[in-house]
Amino acid sequence: MKQTDDSYIKLIEVMILILFVTGMLIGFFVADSIEDSECQYSDNFISAVNSPIFIKNQTLASMSSDIDTYQLAYRIIQCESSWNPEAKNKESSAYCLGQFINGTWEYVQDKWDIELDRYNSEDQMYATVRLLEEEGTKHWITSKSCWDK
């Protein structure tokens, strides 16, 4: 029963994503065909595209081609930091969207041979998604009761 419910939820999420992308494409084509004097509607569209919610989801989704990884990363970030890129754990060095402790943040930079800005939300999302893809959920096991629903 739970498997069936999960399948329906994934199907609905994919359908919503397809509808959203279709709406965006239609909006772009309509905006190109409207004269400058008639652009009051395209201004609303542009402000919607620049909203924090759209940017958050678009950025996170672009970091993984696997819908399951995207959905899990979304839930982990929601549980760990409530999407606050400056979230700080009072009991440890955990910081940012994925609540990386200092040692893990250094570990991923050494492992991938790159320098990431811990205060940049895109770098935070990138590190969360890539570490999740490569090593699974072991780095977020303490919050499993929240994101594993």
Buried (B, 14 or more C-beta within 10 A) or exposed (E): EEEEEEEEEEEEBEEEBEEEEEEBEEBEEEBEEEEEEEEEEBEEBEEEEEEEEBEBBEBBBEBBEEEEBBBBBBBBBBBBBEBEBEBEEEEEEBBBBBBBBEEBBEBBBEEBEEEBEBEEBBBBBBBBBBBBBEEEBEBBEEBEEEBEE
